[in-house]
Amino acid sequence: MTPLIRPFGTGLALAITVAVFYALCALVWALAPGPFLTFMNSLFHGMDFSSMVQPRPFAWPGFLAALLVLSTWALLAGTFFAWLLNRLTR
């Protein structure tokens, strides 16, 4: 029998992972916006995001709001994933 996965633990692990990677992404953007934009353009099959970039200072409220939304979404998605996987592998 396949061992059950803890749904909340899985969701929490995914939420923390998303939060860490989002923070790293924001840090790299703040430190090197030009090379980061080039990387993002390559990551999305050569799409050019430069027209969407508007120079403005870093804003903590916007960063924290996005971090909260992404982490909450990841928590819910990871919890649902583990719950569903447990149901499908019985």
N, C-alpha and C positions, 0 to 999 in steps of 0.2 A: 504494500500500500504506500502511496506517495505521501510524504509528510505534509501537513498543512502549513501554509505560509501565513504568518500573522498579518492581517490586512492593515491595521493601523501602523505597525512597525514598518511595513513596506512603504506605505504612504508617507510616513515621516522621513524615511531614508531618501525617498525621491524628492520631497520638499526641501530637505537640507541640501541635497545635491544641486537642485535647480537654483537655490538661493546662492550657494557658493559660486557656481558658474556664472550666474547673472552679475554678481559683484565683481568677479574677475573680468568679465566682459566690459563692464562699466569702467573699471580701472584702466584697462588697456586702451579703451577709447579716450579717456581723459589724458593719458600719458602720450599716446601716439595716434592722433585721429587720422592722419593721412595714410600711414601704412595699414591701420585697421580698416579704413574704408576700402582700400585696395583688396584686402583679404576678404571682406564681406562681398564685394563685387565678384570675386572669384568663386566664393562659396555658393553664390546664387547664380551660377552658370553665366557669368559675365554681365548680369544686369548692372546698370549704372545707377547707384544710389546717390551720387554726388549732388544731383539737383534737389534732393530732399534735405540736405544738410544746411542748417541755418546756424551761424555762429551765435552762441549764447553761453553764459556761464553755467557751470554745473549747479544743479538745484537738488538739494537733499530731499525736499518733500516729494518731488517727482520720482527720484530714485527709490525712496522708501515705499511709495505707493505701488510702484511697479514690482518691487521685491515682494511686497505683501500679496499682491494679486497673483503673481506667478507661483509663489510658494503655496498659497492656498489651493490654487488649481492643481498643482502637482500633488499635494496631500490628498485631495479628493480623487484624482486620477489613479494614483498609486494604491490607495485603499480599495477602490473599485476593482482595479486590475487583480490584486491579490484575492479579493473576495470571489471574483469571477473564476480565476484560475483554480481556487479551491473547489468550487462547484463543478467545474468541467473535468477535474482530474479525480473525482471520487470513484 
